[in-house]
């Protein structure tokens, strides 16, 4: 406690704040990158006129309450009134559309990443750029507004993301970290800035509209990790801390998106590494050594905070159906008066899956609670199917439901491994699927034929990641890279367990995924008939 208090008093701290979809989280770290205080605030998006949004008033009220909660934690733990920190960083949900006029007024309610209202624009821009533009990207929202003939478009003078907006209001700087920027518009990896050729194509596309702006004039300045992106102004300090206690002049790192801060928090920013986050949904990110040879609508192309290209496969469904089956077994146990702890039940059933046949004994399952764009489904139906001669037992039943959690993800990851020959040295797994030691981890290793590491202690997520980026800006040595800094100063000595893929498991999973792929017609029939 004494060392932490000294860090606070001497300004050897970094503050990271991340706006998640349901929670705003603040983390204060010391010079050893260890969390010494935290704060939080819960919030929710709203559906207004069929648009998922957050009010700007809620952004500031939530930020102020989150920061107040952190200062109370500091006061309680260390009997110190927090007046300053060494550096600050902000991160948030990526993508979406925040458009401002010349008076810095929001023109239309904030359109978040969750909205799927830009399919015509996303398709047209993907075709134009020959680069995958997902619906949630900012440029898709902008072009859809143009296609819709929305009256606010001529008045646009600046568009940014949520993290960029907060950073702008606290510093006066219209800047954005390259990772977050890569979810607005494609990045030229050679320059770590927006792709000028594609900007030119966009301007030409809308030339007949005669708007009083060019695309490059309304986008933020792109910055990379380690650069200084402004300082906290007097006005910004009062926005963050209305009590007036927080002092101005604190340096800020470039604001980032939640994908980038997640990569930092899991030490997976180095090329040929990646991470898989597996819970209710699942996504895998791999840091590439070069551009892919063609466009794949199944893969989003983003970047690390230091500008390396990242391929991301995001799937909507992971553990929801599996959890429902475990809940059914709990109901069975309750019916017989058995007292079974849910954590123990999950652990027992997960470990039972290890006893199953490598190919799940011919069983087949789909975990599609919702649509799955990677495999082409707008809706889904959870489904379990078997032949009369399949080996139907508990071990195979649990194994197939764990296997199918990774089925859609494998479709995206196989594009990288089999079509693009991307080399992956290691994947770091995190999330609920990996809580039972060695089970989800070994199945993921088999599905992607790559070693998977699970750390013994999970980090604090994106808020910790952006705090590390703020500390990196202040403490990095000359020419020190972000991967080196993380390896030498943040994750050195941290323990984890690495499992290499078992050859028999790899072969078994390939048999399963062939069955999974061929059986998608059964899932299609279920969607069409179970209405």
Residue pairs with C-beta under 8 A, 6 or more apart in sequence:
1 77
1 78
3 30
4 30
4 36
4 77
4 78
5 78
5 79
5 80
6 12
7 13
7 30
7 31
7 36
8 28
8 36
8 74
8 78
8 80
8 82
9 80
11 84
11 85
11 86
12 30
12 31
12 86
13 28
13 29
13 30
13 31
13 36
13 85
13 86
14 28
14 29
14 85
14 86
14 87
14 88
14 89
14 467
14 468
14 470
14 471
14 474
15 26
15 27
15 28
15 70
15 85
15 87
15 88
15 89
15 467
15 470
16 26
16 27
16 29
16 88
16 89
16 90
16 91
16 261
16 462
16 463
16 464
16 465
16 466
16 467
16 468
16 469
16 470
17 24
17 25
17 26
17 27
17 63
17 66
17 67
17 88
17 89
17 90
17 91
17 463
17 466
18 24
18 25
18 90
18 91
18 92
18 258
18 261
18 461
18 462
18 463
18 465
18 466
19 59
19 62
19 63
19 90
19 91
19 92
19 93
19 162
19 163
19 166
20 92
20 93
20 258
20 462
21 45
21 93
21 114
22 42
22 43
22 44
23 40
23 41
23 42
23 43
24 40
24 41
24 42
24 43
24 62
24 63
24 65
24 66
25 38
25 39
25 40
25 66
25 460
25 461
25 462
25 463
26 38
26 39
26 40
26 66
26 67
26 69
26 70
26 463
27 35
27 37
27 38
27 460
27 463
27 464
27 467
28 35
28 36
28 37
28 38
28 70
28 74
28 82
28 85
28 467
29 35
29 36
29 464
29 467
29 468
29 471
30 36
31 471
31 475
33 467
33 468
33 471
33 489
33 490
35 460
35 464
36 77
36 78
37 70
37 73
37 74
37 77
37 78
38 70
38 73
38 460
38 463
39 66
39 67
39 68
39 69
39 70
39 71
39 72
39 73
40 66
40 69
41 62
41 63
41 65
41 66
41 69
43 54
43 58
43 62
45 52
45 53
45 54
45 112
45 114
46 52
46 53
46 54
46 55
47 53
48 109
49 109
50 117
51 109
51 111
51 115
51 117
52 111
52 112
52 114
52 115
53 109
53 110
53 111
53 112
54 110
54 112
54 162
55 109
56 106
56 110
59 162
59 165
59 166
60 239
63 166
63 239
63 240
64 239
64 240
64 241
64 242
67 240
67 241
67 246
68 241
70 82
71 81
71 82
71 241
71 245
74 80
74 81
74 82
75 81
75 82
81 245
82 245
82 246
83 245
83 246
83 247
84 246
84 247
84 250
85 250
86 250
86 470
86 471
86 474
87 250
87 251
87 252
87 253
87 470
87 471
87 473
87 474
88 232
88 250
88 251
88 252
88 253
88 470
89 252
89 253
89 254
89 255
89 256
89 466
89 467
89 469
89 470
89 473
90 163
90 166
90 167
90 170
90 252
90 255
90 256
90 466
91 163
91 180
91 255
91 256
91 257
91 258
91 260
91 261
91 462
91 463
91 465
91 466
92 161
92 162
92 163
92 166
92 180
92 255
92 257
92 258
93 112
93 113
93 162
93 257
93 258
94 113
94 136
94 161
94 180
94 183
94 257
94 258
94 259
94 302
95 112
95 113
95 134
95 136
95 137
95 138
95 161
95 183
95 184
95 257
96 110
96 111
96 112
96 113
96 115
96 136
96 138
96 141
96 161
96 162
97 108
97 110
97 111
97 138
97 141
97 142
97 145
97 159
98 106
98 110
98 111
98 159
98 160
98 161
98 162
98 164
98 165
99 106
99 107
99 108
99 142
99 145
99 152
99 156
99 158
99 159
100 106
100 107
100 156
100 157
100 158
100 159
100 160
101 107
101 152
101 155
101 156
101 157
102 155
102 157
104 158
107 152
107 155
107 156
108 145
108 150
108 152
110 162
111 117
111 141
113 136
114 136
115 135
115 136
115 141
116 135
116 136
117 135
117 144
118 135
118 136
118 140
118 141
118 143
118 144
119 135
120 144
120 147
121 133
121 135
121 140
121 141
121 142
121 143
121 144
121 146
121 147
122 133
122 134
122 135
122 137
122 140
122 144
124 143
124 147
125 133
125 139
125 140
125 143
125 202
126 132
126 133
126 295
126 297
128 201
128 202
128 205
129 186
129 195
129 198
129 201
130 295
131 186
131 195
131 198
131 295
131 301
132 295
132 296
132 297
132 299
132 300
132 301
133 139
133 140
133 186
134 140
134 300
136 183
137 183
137 184
137 185
138 159
138 160
138 161
138 183
138 184
138 185
139 184
139 185
139 202
139 215
142 153
142 156
142 159
143 202
143 205
143 206
145 152
145 153
146 153
146 206
146 209
153 209
153 211
154 211
154 212
156 211
156 213
156 218
157 213
157 217
157 218
158 174
158 218
158 220
159 184
159 218
159 219
160 168
160 174
160 176
160 184
160 220
161 176
161 180
161 183
161 184
161 255
161 257
163 176
163 177
163 180
163 255
163 256
163 257
164 174
164 175
164 176
164 180
164 220
164 255
166 255
167 173
167 175
167 176
167 229
167 230
167 252
167 254
167 255
168 174
168 175
168 220
169 236
169 239
170 232
170 233
170 236
170 237
170 239
170 240
170 252
171 229
171 230
171 231
171 232
171 233
171 236
171 252
172 230
172 233
172 236
173 221
173 229
173 230
173 252
174 220
174 221
175 220
175 221
175 222
175 223
175 229
175 230
175 254
175 255
176 184
176 220
176 221
176 222
176 223
176 254
176 255
177 222
177 223
177 224
177 225
177 229
177 253
177 254
177 255
177 256
177 257
177 260
177 305
177 469
178 187
178 192
178 193
178 222
178 223
178 224
178 225
178 254
178 303
178 304
178 305
178 306
178 307
179 256
179 257
179 259
179 260
179 261
179 263
179 302
179 303
179 304
179 305
180 255
180 256
180 257
180 260
181 187
181 194
181 219
181 220
181 222
181 303
182 257
182 301
182 302
182 303
182 310
183 257
183 259
183 302
184 194
184 219
184 220
185 194
185 195
185 198
185 199
185 215
185 219
186 194
186 195
186 198
186 301
187 193
187 194
187 195
187 222
187 303
187 307
187 309
188 194
188 195
188 196
188 197
189 291
189 303
189 307
189 308
189 309
192 222
192 224
192 303
192 307
193 222
194 216
194 219
194 222
196 216
199 215
199 216
202 215
203 214
203 215
203 216
223 229
223 254
224 254
224 305
224 306
224 307
225 253
225 254
225 304
225 305
225 306
225 469
225 472
225 473
225 482
226 253
226 306
226 472
226 473
226 476
226 482
227 253
227 254
227 473
228 251
228 252
228 253
228 473
229 252
229 253
229 254
229 255
230 251
230 252
231 248
231 249
231 250
231 251
231 252
232 240
232 246
232 248
232 249
232 250
232 251
232 252
233 248
234 248
236 248
237 244
237 246
237 247
237 248
238 244
240 246
251 473
251 474
252 470
253 466
253 469
253 470
253 472
253 473
254 305
254 469
256 305
256 465
256 466
256 469
257 302
258 462
259 285
259 302
259 310
259 312
260 302
260 303
260 304
260 305
260 465
261 305
261 461
261 462
261 463
261 464
261 465
261 466
261 469
262 275
262 277
262 461
262 462
262 465
263 269
263 275
263 285
263 287
263 304
263 305
263 310
263 465
264 305
264 465
264 466
264 468
264 469
264 482
264 486
265 459
265 460
265 461
265 462
265 464
265 465
265 468
266 275
266 428
266 430
266 455
266 459
267 428
267 486
267 487
267 490
267 491
268 274
268 275
268 285
268 287
268 427
268 428
269 287
269 304
269 305
269 306
269 308
269 482
269 483
269 486
270 287
270 483
270 487
271 287
271 288
271 289
271 308
272 287
272 289
272 423
272 424
272 425
272 426
273 286
273 287
273 424
273 425
273 426
273 427
273 428
274 284
274 285
274 286
274 287
274 310
274 424
274 426
274 427
274 428
275 284
275 285
275 427
275 428
275 429
275 430
276 282
276 283
276 284
276 285
276 409
276 427
276 428
276 429
276 430
276 431
276 444
276 452
277 283
277 284
277 430
277 431
278 318
278 319
278 405
278 406
278 429
278 430
278 431
278 432
278 433
278 434
278 440
278 444
279 318
279 319
279 431
279 432
279 433
280 318
280 319
280 320
281 314
281 315
281 316
281 317
281 318
282 314
282 315
282 317
282 318
282 405
282 406
282 408
282 409
282 431
282 433
283 312
283 313
283 314
283 315
283 409
284 312
284 313
284 409
284 412
284 413
284 427
284 448
285 302
285 310
285 311
285 312
285 313
286 310
286 311
286 312
286 413
286 416
286 422
286 424
286 427
287 304
287 308
287 309
287 310
288 308
288 309
288 310
288 311
288 422
289 422
289 423
290 309
291 309
292 299
292 301
292 311
292 416
292 420
293 420
296 415
297 373
298 313
298 373
298 374
298 411
298 412
298 415
299 311
299 312
299 313
299 412
299 415
299 416
300 311
300 312
300 313
300 314
301 309
301 310
301 311
301 312
302 310
302 312
303 309
303 310
304 310
304 482
305 469
305 482
306 481
306 482
306 483
311 416
311 422
313 374
313 409
313 411
313 412
313 413
313 415
314 374
315 372
315 374
315 408
315 409
315 412
316 369
316 370
316 371
316 372
316 373
316 380
317 367
317 368
317 369
317 370
317 372
317 380
317 405
317 408
318 367
318 405
318 433
319 367
319 405
319 432
319 433
320 367
320 369
320 382
321 365
321 367
321 368
321 369
321 382
321 401
321 404
322 367
322 401
322 402
322 405
324 382
325 397
325 401
326 342
326 345
326 346
326 349
329 345
329 349
330 340
330 342
330 345
333 340
333 345
346 435
346 436
347 436
349 394
349 398
350 398
350 402
350 436
350 439
350 440
351 436
351 439
352 394
352 395
352 398
353 395
353 398
353 399
353 402
353 439
353 443
354 395
354 399
354 438
354 439
354 442
355 395
356 393
356 395
356 396
356 397
356 398
356 399
356 400
357 391
357 395
357 396
357 399
357 508
358 504
358 505
358 507
358 508
358 509
358 511
359 508
359 509
359 511
359 512
359 515
360 396
360 399
360 400
360 403
360 508
360 512
361 390
361 391
361 392
361 393
361 396
362 386
362 387
362 389
362 390
362 391
362 515
363 384
363 385
363 386
363 390
363 391
363 392
363 396
363 397
363 399
363 400
364 384
364 385
364 386
364 400
364 515
364 516
364 519
364 522
365 382
365 383
365 384
365 385
365 400
365 401
365 403
365 404
366 380
366 381
366 382
366 383
366 404
366 407
366 516
366 519
366 523
366 526
367 382
367 401
367 404
367 405
367 407
368 377
368 379
368 380
368 381
368 382
368 383
368 523
369 380
369 382
370 379
370 380
371 377
371 378
371 379
371 380
372 380
372 408
374 408
374 409
374 411
374 412
375 408
375 411
375 520
376 520
377 523
377 524
377 527
379 527
380 523
380 527
381 523
381 526
381 527
381 530
383 522
383 523
383 526
384 400
384 401
385 519
385 522
386 392
390 396
399 443
400 512
402 433
402 439
402 440
402 443
403 443
403 447
403 509
403 512
403 516
404 516
405 433
405 440
406 443
406 444
406 447
407 513
407 516
409 447
410 447
410 448
410 509
410 513
411 517
413 447
413 448
416 422
416 424
417 424
417 448
417 449
424 448
424 450
425 450
425 451
426 450
426 451
426 452
426 453
426 498
427 444
427 445
427 448
427 450
427 451
427 452
427 453
428 452
428 453
428 454
428 455
428 496
429 440
429 441
429 444
429 452
429 453
429 454
430 454
430 455
430 458
433 440
433 444
434 440
434 441
434 444
434 454
437 454
437 497
438 497
438 499
441 452
441 454
441 497
441 499
442 452
442 499
442 502
442 505
443 505
443 509
444 452
445 451
445 452
445 499
445 500
445 501
445 502
445 505
446 501
446 502
446 505
446 506
446 508
446 509
447 509
447 513
448 501
449 501
449 506
450 501
451 498
451 499
451 500
451 501
452 498
452 499
453 496
453 497
453 498
453 499
454 496
454 497
455 494
455 495
455 496
456 494
456 495
456 496
456 497
457 494
457 495
459 465
468 486
468 490
472 482
472 485
475 485
475 489
476 485
